[in-house]
Amino acid sequence: KGQPALHAMVCVPTTSDLQLLLKDAHGGGPQEPRHKDHLKHLRRHKSGPEEPACTVRGVWPLPLPSVLSHCSRLTLGWVQQADFSLAAGRGEALAFISVSGLLHMILQQPQEQRGVVLLRNPSSL
């Protein structure tokens, strides 16, 4: 549902995601749960413009988390081209994904939902 956007994440759906998609094919689909702000305690709010010495705006002070675990679902890759197709009557996308991740996902999914992936646009839940 909707239109895929450039740099949307291609993720492996969980078993509960697949069940939700079977029950409500026209619904909003699964959503990403809220993430915890691990740097909240390092920032000062409304106490002036001064920031702690250990933080610099736009720079992550700790080792970066894995790109594959950016969301609660396993990330297969990212969309490189996306738009609404008038010929197909729906949004379509071209993405670069991990072949080993795709094969693993296909082997784990039930036959009737084999090959189903989730797309998460950068500006969506």
Protein Blocks (a to p, Z undefined) as FASTA:
>chain_A
ZZddehiacddddfklmmmmmmmmmbnbjaddddddfklmmpcehiajbdcfkbcehiaf
bdcddfklmpmbdcfbdcfbdcddfklopacddddddfklmmmmmmmpcfklgoiacddd
fkbZZ
